[in-house]
């Protein structure tokens, strides 16, 4: 048999090194999975569930890259497993699949992301301006529409060093919710101000704009450039502008 034939046979299967276990502890387990054209990592996990480990815990829903449920760390990078093709990964070595690191582990690849919904409740909802004509320039529509694409996969939350490495969950909102605030703050018909919330409760100042959140976003939202940096500018203008601070001091505000 030729060397090329051997290589072809070897590429007919892959080894997935999947984390198994719960909060009390765990370890990776290797599974050999047959590979088919067009296969994604979620397909491989389903194959493991069907043929080798029916008790493997995996969160997923749509398998179309729109629900955000199947987030995991594939070869150390936060990804949607339903959008990560097997042929885009090196199949000559084990493919590691691990749970999101920034959130408490429930079992295997499933983490508890409920903290995110608690953060979401802190954000004041859209408050329409009184007596304003409901008419918008298309450029204003396009600006906020980008932020509506978020599927809440929480990959940006997982890769953010403030949460991942420093555990600032109690004092930091994270990229996903800076995106939500940006969609509200930049809406021309919204009358609320959330800059104090950003400064005092959501810890916007902790972000050092490394753009790691932007890099992992499956919806290609420009989180850092279009949401976080403009919000930082608003906070600085309102609370740290020396001229405005002088005016407030004179007025006794």
C-alpha positions as CSV (number, residue, x, y, z in Angstrom):
1,X,0.0,0.0,0.0
2,X,1.4,3.4,-0.9
3,X,2.1,6.2,1.6
4,X,-0.7,8.3,0.1
5,X,-3.2,5.5,0.7
6,X,-2.0,5.2,4.3
7,X,-2.5,8.9,4.8
8,X,-6.0,8.7,3.3
9,X,-6.9,5.9,5.7
10,X,-5.6,7.8,8.7
11,X,-7.6,10.9,7.8
12,X,-10.9,8.8,7.8
13,X,-11.0,9.2,11.5
14,X,-10.0,11.7,14.2
15,X,-9.3,11.6,17.9
16,X,-11.3,13.9,20.0
17,X,-9.9,14.6,23.5
18,X,-13.1,15.6,25.3
19,X,-13.2,16.9,28.9
20,X,-15.3,14.6,31.1
21,X,-16.4,15.3,34.7
22,X,-18.1,17.8,36.9
23,X,-17.3,20.5,39.5
24,X,-15.7,17.9,41.7
25,X,-13.1,17.2,39.1
26,X,-12.5,15.5,35.8
27,X,-10.1,14.7,33.0
28,X,-9.9,14.4,29.2
29,X,-11.0,11.2,27.5
30,X,-9.9,10.2,24.0
31,X,-12.6,9.1,21.5
32,X,-11.9,7.9,17.9
33,X,-14.6,9.3,15.6
34,X,-15.1,8.5,11.9
35,X,-14.9,11.6,9.6
36,X,-17.2,12.4,6.8
37,X,-17.1,15.3,4.3
38,X,-18.5,18.5,5.7
39,X,-18.4,17.3,9.3
40,X,-18.2,19.8,12.1
41,X,-17.0,19.3,15.7
42,X,-20.6,19.1,16.9
43,X,-21.2,16.2,14.5
44,X,-18.3,14.4,16.0
45,X,-19.6,15.0,19.6
46,X,-23.0,13.6,18.5
47,X,-21.2,10.6,17.1
48,X,-19.5,10.0,20.5
49,X,-22.9,10.3,22.2
50,X,-24.5,7.9,19.8
51,X,-21.8,5.2,19.7
52,X,-19.5,5.5,22.7
53,X,-20.6,7.7,25.5
54,X,-24.4,8.3,25.7
55,X,-23.9,10.2,29.0
56,X,-21.7,12.9,27.4
57,X,-23.2,16.3,28.3
58,X,-23.2,18.7,25.4
59,X,-25.4,21.8,25.1
60,X,-26.7,22.6,21.6
61,X,-29.9,23.6,19.9
62,X,-30.1,24.8,16.3
63,X,-26.9,23.5,14.7
64,X,-27.0,26.5,12.4
65,X,-24.8,29.0,14.2
66,X,-27.7,31.1,15.4
67,X,-28.6,29.9,18.9
68,X,-25.1,30.2,20.5
69,X,-25.7,27.1,22.6
70,X,-22.8,24.9,21.5
71,X,-19.9,27.1,22.6
72,X,-16.8,25.3,23.7
73,X,-13.0,25.6,23.6
74,X,-11.7,23.7,20.6
75,X,-7.9,23.3,20.6
76,X,-7.9,26.0,23.3
77,X,-9.9,28.6,21.3
78,X,-13.5,29.5,22.1
79,X,-15.6,28.5,19.2
80,X,-19.1,27.4,18.1
81,X,-18.7,23.7,17.6
82,X,-21.4,23.7,15.0
83,X,-19.4,26.2,12.8
84,X,-16.0,24.6,13.4
85,X,-15.3,22.2,10.5
86,X,-13.3,19.1,11.2
87,X,-11.2,19.6,8.0
88,X,-10.1,23.0,9.3
89,X,-8.3,21.3,12.3
90,X,-5.1,19.3,12.3
91,X,-6.4,15.7,12.2
92,X,-3.0,14.1,12.7
93,X,-3.2,15.0,16.4
94,X,-5.9,14.9,19.1
95,X,-8.5,17.6,18.9
96,X,-9.2,19.0,22.4
97,X,-12.7,19.9,23.3
98,X,-13.2,21.6,26.7
99,X,-15.9,23.6,28.4
100,X,-15.9,27.4,28.6
101,X,-13.3,28.4,31.2
102,X,-14.9,31.6,32.5
103,X,-18.0,29.9,33.9
104,X,-18.7,27.2,36.5
105,X,-18.7,23.7,35.2
106,X,-21.9,21.7,35.4
107,X,-20.8,18.5,33.6
108,X,-18.5,17.6,30.8
109,X,-18.9,20.4,28.2
110,X,-21.8,22.2,29.9
111,X,-21.2,25.3,32.0
112,X,-23.5,27.5,34.1
113,X,-23.8,30.8,32.2
114,X,-26.7,32.1,34.3
115,X,-24.4,34.9,35.6
116,X,-24.8,36.6,32.3
117,X,-28.5,37.0,32.7
118,X,-28.1,38.6,36.1
119,X,-25.8,41.2,34.4
120,X,-28.4,41.8,31.7
121,X,-31.1,42.6,34.3
122,X,-29.0,45.6,35.5
123,X,-29.2,47.4,32.1
124,X,-32.1,49.8,31.8
125,X,-34.3,49.0,28.9
126,X,-35.0,51.2,25.9
127,X,-36.6,54.5,27.0
128,X,-38.1,56.5,24.1
129,X,-37.6,60.2,24.2
130,X,-40.8,62.2,24.8
131,X,-42.2,64.4,22.0
132,X,-39.7,63.2,19.4
133,X,-40.7,62.2,15.9
134,X,-40.0,58.5,15.3
135,X,-37.9,59.1,12.3
136,X,-34.3,57.8,11.9
137,X,-31.5,58.3,9.4
138,X,-30.4,55.0,7.8
139,X,-26.9,55.5,9.1
140,X,-28.2,55.5,12.6
141,X,-30.2,52.4,11.9
142,X,-27.1,50.6,10.5
143,X,-25.0,51.7,13.5
144,X,-27.2,50.0,16.1
145,X,-28.2,47.1,13.9
146,X,-24.8,45.6,14.1
147,X,-25.2,45.1,17.9
148,X,-28.5,43.3,17.4
149,X,-26.7,40.4,15.6
150,X,-25.4,39.0,18.9
151,X,-26.5,35.4,19.5
152,X,-25.3,35.3,23.1
153,X,-22.9,32.5,22.6
154,X,-20.8,34.1,25.3
155,X,-17.5,33.4,23.5
156,X,-16.5,37.0,24.0
157,X,-17.3,36.7,27.7
158,X,-15.2,33.5,27.9
159,X,-12.1,34.9,26.2
160,X,-12.1,38.2,28.0
161,X,-9.1,38.2,30.4
162,X,-11.0,40.3,33.0
163,X,-13.4,37.3,33.5
164,X,-11.2,34.4,32.4
165,X,-8.0,35.2,34.2
166,X,-9.0,37.7,37.0
167,X,-12.6,36.5,37.8
168,X,-14.1,40.0,38.1
169,X,-17.6,38.7,37.7
170,X,-18.9,40.8,40.6
171,X,-17.7,44.1,39.1
172,X,-17.5,43.6,35.4
173,X,-20.2,43.3,32.7
174,X,-18.2,41.9,29.9
175,X,-18.1,42.5,26.1
176,X,-21.5,41.0,25.4
177,X,-23.3,43.5,27.6
178,X,-21.1,46.4,26.5
179,X,-22.5,45.5,23.1
180,X,-26.1,45.6,24.5
181,X,-25.5,49.0,26.2
182,X,-24.0,50.4,23.0
183,X,-27.1,49.4,21.0
184,X,-29.2,51.4,23.5
185,X,-26.9,54.3,24.1
186,X,-26.3,54.9,20.4
187,X,-30.0,54.7,19.5
188,X,-31.1,58.2,18.4
189,X,-34.6,57.7,20.0
190,X,-33.4,56.5,23.4
191,X,-33.5,59.0,26.2
192,X,-31.8,57.1,29.1
193,X,-28.1,57.4,30.1
194,X,-26.2,54.3,31.2
195,X,-22.7,55.9,31.5
196,X,-22.8,55.8,35.4
197,X,-23.8,52.2,35.3
198,X,-20.9,51.5,32.9
199,X,-18.4,53.3,35.2
200,X,-19.6,52.2,38.6
201,X,-21.2,48.8,38.2
202,X,-20.1,47.2,34.9
203,X,-16.4,48.0,35.2
204,X,-15.9,49.4,31.7
205,X,-12.5,50.8,32.8
206,X,-11.2,47.2,33.3
207,X,-11.2,46.6,29.6
208,X,-7.8,47.3,28.0
209,X,-9.2,46.9,24.4
210,X,-7.0,43.9,23.4
211,X,-9.7,43.0,20.8
212,X,-9.7,39.3,21.8
213,X,-13.5,39.5,22.1
214,X,-13.8,40.8,18.5
215,X,-11.6,38.0,17.2
216,X,-13.9,35.2,18.5
217,X,-17.3,36.7,17.7
218,X,-19.0,34.3,15.2
219,X,-21.3,37.2,14.0
220,X,-18.3,39.4,13.2
221,X,-19.5,42.2,15.4
222,X,-16.7,44.8,15.8
223,X,-17.1,44.7,19.6
224,X,-14.0,46.7,20.5
225,X,-14.0,49.4,17.8
226,X,-17.7,50.0,17.5
227,X,-19.0,49.4,21.0
228,X,-16.4,49.4,23.8
229,X,-14.2,52.3,22.6
230,X,-17.2,54.7,21.9
231,X,-18.6,53.8,25.3
232,X,-15.3,54.5,27.0
233,X,-15.3,57.9,25.2
234,X,-18.8,58.7,26.6
235,X,-17.7,57.8,30.1
236,X,-14.6,59.9,29.9
237,X,-16.5,62.9,28.4
238,X,-19.1,62.8,31.2
239,X,-17.0,62.0,34.3
240,X,-13.4,63.0,33.5
241,X,-13.5,65.9,31.1
242,X,-11.7,68.7,33.1
243,X,-13.8,71.5,31.6
244,X,-17.1,69.8,32.4
245,X,-15.8,69.0,35.9
246,X,-15.0,72.7,36.4
247,X,-18.5,73.7,35.2
248,X,-20.0,71.2,37.7
249,X,-17.9,72.5,40.5
250,X,-19.0,76.1,39.8
251,X,-22.6,75.1,39.6
252,X,-22.2,73.0,42.7
253,X,-23.4,69.9,40.9
